[in-house]
Amino acid sequence: MTCDMAKLTPKQQAFVKEYLIDLNATQAAIRAGYSKKTAEATGSRLLRNVKVQTAIQKALGEREARTEVTADMVLKQWAKIAFADIKDVVTWEHEDVMIKRDKKTGEPVMENLLTIDLKPSDEVDGTILSEVSETIMKDGRKVTVKMNDRMRALEMLGRHLGMFNDKMNLEADMSININVKGSKDEH
């Protein structure tokens, strides 16, 4: 990591390295050796420090080049998961099927069956799935298809877009005027 780190104090250097782990300024400050009590404020302050921010941006760029994973790639994958449709993976249809004939009338006894089929694997984007499994049982088989967590992907996209405000802003004017009878200012 050659990213202007020499211009930083040892603790700031540690913060930059720790911040790259999970991009959590509070936790990075704690892991870098700053006080746990003031870690949130310290992390926020460090992120506003021009030298620290420059080092972080350079390190992120170096990591992106090294891993060949870009923020755009991550966003595109979140979007694929967030907007995936189960119909991209399975098909289903209801069908009336004769299961037997009524013994007295000879009329067919119908049952509405639901048929669910997996699409062929070459038609399915496997990156939107977390599980596909089959269990063979004595009375048939059970197929399980689980999609990746859509709500989590939507949440992550929303956070990236700044759609949520997780911090409360509590401001109040707490000035109080007190007039004391008999004071020198009262004439």
N, C-alpha and C positions, 0 to 999 in steps of 0.2 A: 504494500500500500504506500505509494510514493506521493500521495495527493496533498501536498502542502502541509504535511503533518509536522514538519520541523518548526513551523510558525506557531504551533500550539503548545500549551503547557502539557506535561505528562497526563494530567487528569483529563484535559480536553481531548487528547489523543485517545485515551481509554474510552471516553464517551463516544467518540466517532466510531471506533471499532465495535463497541457494544450496541450502538444505535443501528448499525447495519444488520444486526442479528434479527431484530423483529420490528424495527422502526418505531419503537415505543420509547419516547424520550424519558419518561419517568423511570422505567425499569433500567434503561441504559445508564442513567445518572446513578442509580443505586449500585449497579454492577461495576461502574467505574470508580466507586468509592466515595461518592458524595453522600451527604446525610440523608437518611431515609425520610426524616421529618420534612425536609425542604426539597425533596427530589422532584416533585411536580414542578415547582417554581424554577428550580435549577435547570431541569430539562428544557423547559420553555425558554428560559433565558439563553441557554446554550444554543438552541435552534435559531434564535434571533441574532446570534453573534456571527458577523460576516465571515470571519476566518473559519469558524466551525462549520458554517453552512457551505462555504466553498469546498472545504475538505470532504464533507459528506457528499456533495454533488459530484465531485471528482471521483470519489470512491464508488459511488453508485454507477457512474459511467464506466469505470474500470470493470466492475463486477458484471455489468450488462454485456460488455464486450467479451469478457472472459467466459461467461456462461452461455452467451448467445440467446439469453432470455430477456426480452424487452417488456416494458410496462404495457405496451400495446398488445403483445401476445397474451399476457395475463388478462387484460381487459376483454379481449376477444373471447377467451375461454370462459370467463365469467358470464359474458353475454350469451354464449352458446348454451350454457347450463341454465341461465335464468330464463331464457325464452324457448327452451326445448319443449316439445309437445310429445306426450306419450304416444300419439299416433305416428310419430316418426319411428317408433320401435315396435309397436304391436298393432294388429288389426283385430277387430272383433265384430261379430254379427250374431243376431238372434235368429233362430230358425225353429219353426214348428216341426217336430218330429213325432211320428207315430211310435208309441212305445208298446202298445198292445191293442187288442180289440176287446170291446166290452163283451163279456160272456153271454149276456142276455140279448142284447140288441145287435151285436156284431159290428157296431159302430166303432170307428177308430178312436182310441184314446190318445190325445195329442199332449205333448209337453213342449214348452218353450225352452230350448237349450241355448246357452250362450257359448259360442265357440271363440276362443282367443288363440291367435297365432302370432308367433314371433316373425318379424320380417327377416329375410335372409341377412346374414351378418355383413355382406358386402353392401347392403343398403342402409346400414345403421351406423351412425357416428358413435363409436364406442366411447369417446371421451365424455359423453354426457351420462354414461351409466356408471353406477358404483357396483352393481352386482347383476349377474345372470347365472342362475343355477337351476338344476333339475334334480328332483328327488323321486326315485322310483319307489312306489309303494305297492302292496299286494293288490290294491283295488284301482291302480292307475298310476299316474305320475303327477307331480306338482312342479310347475315351472314358476320361478320367482324372477321378476325383473325389477330392479330398483334403480331409479334415476338419481343422479347427484342432487344435492340439496339446493333446490331452486330458490327457496326463501333466503338462504345464506348468500347465494350468488347475487340475488337482487339487493340484499342489504349491503354487500361489499361494493356493488356498482353505485348504489345510492350514496354511500360514504365517499367514494371516490369523486362523485359529482357534487359533493357538499350539500346533499339534500337534507341531512339531519343535523340538528344542533343538540349535541349531547350535554353541553355545559349550560348550566343556568347562570344568567347574568343578574346578580342581585346588587342593585345600587339604590341607595336612599340618601336623602339629604337629612343629616342628623343634627343640624345646627338648632340650638335652642336659645331663645332670648329670655333672660331672666331680669326682671325689674325688682329690686329690693327697696322697700319703703324706708325712707330715712337715709338713703345713701346720698353722698355729696353731689352726684350728678342730677339729682331730682330737685330742680328749682324753677 
